[in-house]
Amino acid sequence: MKIETGDVFRRGDATMRVLCVDRKSDNANTIVCLLGGPEFVSEQAVTVSPRTLEQSWYKVTPWDDFKVDEPVMVRNDNMQESLWEKRHFAGVRNGQPLAFQSGRTSFTADDSPVSWHQCRRPTEEEMKHEPT
């Protein structure tokens, strides 16, 4: 597992946000992180092996709180002029967000969901139905 600055991991009620990766090796990474739980928050420098981290913590994705069939906006291009497409959220696979094709939902989809590079919740304006 690759550990990067900005990564967030969870284990039970505890959260670990990586603030800095000081030293990288195949065996261990020295990281500065914020550790938090229901009754504490602390900043710590720890040395952790990617294997141990992977076995005891899970990496949080930006889409962990999205629900299947929730309306989303998706695109595969970071360019400003790239258009966002309306879809319904289908989950996460290999760290990439998935959406059902052609605006379908889990109830109506008859094919596999498609992965996208970018996925976000729509704005109120985007949620409004535009008459044709």
Steps between C-alpha positions, in 0.01 A plus 500: 500500500636840404474764775470862385457836669128567535397133528237420761469163672240364743488223755182478707433849639861615447611711204857561383572785255852499350650850520848413375689196375855556623680184390387233258631147464364158413496401867375811680391861463556771756190718496367798691129456552197622689342220699148554617219316668178572685685657794846598376706661223879496496782569258763229488804386306484124452685238302261258338541221248260516204412134560406559867301808403314306233417218743369717783367819335297565186563786264215749471394619155325831431190298407462291818193695610327487159201263478429267206246664265581849632508758216858599411689700240790317331773564243828348387683818404650764731474772236281797596286474188435129549130446561366328808252221432200411718510145632410290806768380739579126487784461753880496498735244343880517529473853640302630201138618520244306296177622343222320318490557124250727325356640823370163613480383861568169672136412433512565124863427408556193286874550447809563710563842655771719348797648689566875486799717594285767666173468688319757714155581631296729275426859591141612563498658155614174338228309688228709341329326212551691176203478261581390146 
